[in-house]
Amino acid sequence: MIAAATRVQRLDALRTQMKRAGIDLTAVAPSDSLRYLLGFAPKYDERACVLLVTATGGCVVMPDLNADQAAAEVPELELVRWSDDAGPETRSARLAQVGAPRRGGSRPTRRCGPTI
């Protein structure tokens, strides 16, 4: 786990890079990149789990199964929770409020690091 201040600095650095690249929304799946940004990453499985970052905010979309762990690890980030019986698509109205991006960015194989 990392300090909240470190998490803020890393997310701000990502937002700076997004602005330079003209990207409105970045999605980060459970990976080394997510661990770097947040200080933890849930175990990757078949359930939708993603950090969404915009210029002014962000949220973690996560199944109820893992949400309590995330809430304890990153209490300052909004959790958009979903249940297995309903599925993540039931949260689409909330996700639309996160931002309507014109340009998105996702690099699942590229790791975030001190260079961002």
N, C-alpha and C positions, 0 to 999 in steps of 0.2 A: 504494500500500500504506500502511496505517496501523499505528501501534504496537500491540502486543498489549494494552497497558494501555488505550488508547483503545477498542479493540474490546470489552474487558471492560466499560468504562463504558457504552458504547452498548447492549450486550446487557442489562446490569443495568437501564438506563433502560427498555428494552422490557419486561423482566420486571415492573418496577414498574407500568407501564401495563396490562399483562396482568392483574396482581393486582387493580388498581382496577376493571377492567372485568369481572372474574370469568371470565377466559379461561385455560384450562389449556394450550393448544397454539396456537402461531402458526406458520404456514407462509409462507415468503418465497421466491418464485421469482426467477430472475435478473432484476434490475431495478435502478433507481436506489436502491430501498430496501435491497436486498442489498448494493450497493456502499457505501452509507452505513454499514450495520451491520458489514460484514466488511472493507471496504477494497478489495474486488475483487468482480467478478461474472463468471462464465464467459459466453461467448457463448450467447445464447438460441437453442436449436434444438429439434427434436422430441423429444429425449431428456429423460426425467424428471430434473430437478435442482431441489432445494429445500433450504432451511435450515429445520429444525424446531427450535423453541425452546420449552422448558417452563420451569416455575418453578425447576427445579434443574439444568437441563442443556440439551443440544442436540446436534444432529449435522447434517451435510450429506449428503444423499442425492445421489449423483452417479455418472454412468457412468464406467467405467474410463478412457474416452477423455480425460476432463478431470480425473481424480482427482489425478494427479501435480502439476498446476498448483495445485489447491486445497490439497494437502498442503504445498506450499512457501509458499503465501500465508497460510494459517491453521493452522499446525501444532498448535495447542492444541485444535482442534475435532476430534471424531471424524468420520471419513469412513465412510459406509456405501456401499460401492462395489458396482456391479453391471455385468455384461457384456452386450453387445448380444445375444448368443445366448441368454442366460438371462432377461434382462429384470429390471426392478426388483422385480417381485412375488416373486422368489426371496428377497428380503431382508425380507419381511414379518415374520418372527419377530423379527428384530433391531429393526425399527421398532416393534413392539408393546411392546418393552421400554423404548423412549424415554418412553413414558407412555401411559396409556389415558385420554385427555381426556374430560371430561364436557362441556366447552364449548370450542369451537375458534374461532379468529379468522383471517380472511384478508381483506385488502383489497388486491387486486392493483393497483388503480389509484391508491391513496393512497401518497404518498411519505413515508418516514420522514425526519425531520429533527431539528434541534435542539430541537423542541418535545416530543419524546417523553420 
